[in-house]
Amino acid sequence: MLSNPQPKELTLLLDPAPGRWVEEALGSRFAHVEALVPSGYEAYARLLHPATTQEDRPVRWSTVAEWSGKAYHNLMSFEGISVPKPGYGSGDQPWAYEPVEDMIEPEDIVELSRFLSDYTGTPDEYYFAVWDGYGSFSAGSSAIMTTSGGIPLLPPVDVDRAKRIKGVGRKYLLYSGPPSFDDFFDFPGLDGPNIWWPADRSWCVSTDIDLDSTYIGASEDCIERLLRHPSLEVLRTTSDAPVYMAADTINL
C-alpha cells in the first residue's frame, strides 16, 4: 500500500514561511478580489472559465452573452448571462455544460503559466497553496481512492504535521517546485493549485473552490497584455471588486 503519495515534482513545506506574505496581504472582505489575491499589485484581471459543448469544446462567455442578449461586463455572472432576454436565445444554446468551479482547465492553466513566465525573474521556482479540504488530504476520504493500478491511497503523513496558510475562510497547504501542473492533474483528488506565485512575487493567481473565474494580480503591463491573449478570455477588475453572483446587478 502507498502510505505517503505526493505530487512527484513538488515539495510539501512543513513550515509555510514563504507563504506568510499572502496571509498578511489579503484583505478581510470575503467574496471580494482582495480576499483572493494579495493587495499591492498595479493591476488585476479576471480569467473566465469557459463553458463547454457536448464535444468538450470551449465556449466563451462573450458567445453566451451574444446569444442571450445580456450585458457583457466585468462583474457579470454566468447565471446572469445564460438566461436570454425576450427576443433573444433563438436556436440551440451554444453550450452544454456551465463553466467549472474550483479549477482552470488544464490547457488554460498551462497557457497562463507560460504567459506569466515572461513576467517573473524566477520562472522555475513557484509556490502553490492548495486548499486543505480536498479529499486527498483526508484519511477517511482518500483511503478509498486508488491509483490507476488499483493501489489504495492514503494522504501524505506530513499533511497532518504541516502548518497552514490562513486565507479568508480557507486554509491552505503550501508546496514548492517548478511549474509542473501535470503533478496536480495526475494526483487523485486534487483539482489544481488554488493560489500560486513565483518566488519573486511578481504576480499571483487565485482560483477559489467556489468560483468559476480565476483572479490575477500583476504589473499593469502584464495585465494589459493578458487582456489581449488570443486563447484566454480575460477582463480587467480591481482589488475591491465583488466576486459573488448577486454583484451582476445588470443581468440579474
Steps between C-alpha positions, in 0.01 A plus 500: 500500500620851421489678835666828402421605141594851391486697175839383374664827397377704797615531860249539783632767735448416866578865578314718247708811576529593129123536493450716808510812283173383342334487843620851576405650162150355459209728581231408749188525281380154408378455140707792370815492289701628797419177688639291214805688368744696716488879490779714362494406133469768234211326325260209531323276250219245490552187291163348403480122505336392174172318464525191279308318231402134497822441309698677775579805285538826697227765472584857594277705727485761225337241273243420769425870559458561128253207478302613806508876436637561849765755598862391478683681780768435759258413785275274297403156626449199279158457658417854392606469138373146437128588522398680178316829484166509319566479129838332544615141540353364181644168388703262711698647786871501411617308807412170669691531825548805721849625592682284753547636849811433707749450215635638175484266204839321466584655164410847629711481816798383296447787253459751785818378670689519172381858449579610857850347489604799289418728795711344773870472571446160664313298233613163639425564867131513589286462811161330494244542779245216495175499699533245778138384463561285193428131546864406442584665832234312695581148618136397493446619144830417334527152647234389252677663205730290285775556248448403137645164601240448769732570794321665796625849587536671834582867554865596556596458865652849493160656427400480866832648608514784250399846614240678292474835326184673612290664233161667535276207593755247370814322614771385261794263489805643325707321237809620315649393171508565127187594304411136424121495505485138390580422863160633600300350215656154551451495878164354614269742677679825410355746249807722481662773710271762655756779541835499322782743441870512405766541767548868414123564549480696177146370448248279678217278373198388705226246420249461783320169552158665453565728202485457123763768440867533588652827621848636430702783649803626306665803342298729277700391197437133575125544548464723195663237284304218664174674407595448136593132534359312200395180680407624849188709576614768741340817639648778710388520862607670824608385844177626657267339245241249627512147361158368608217433253267776633760761403372463144222752558473574128397149395331358810 
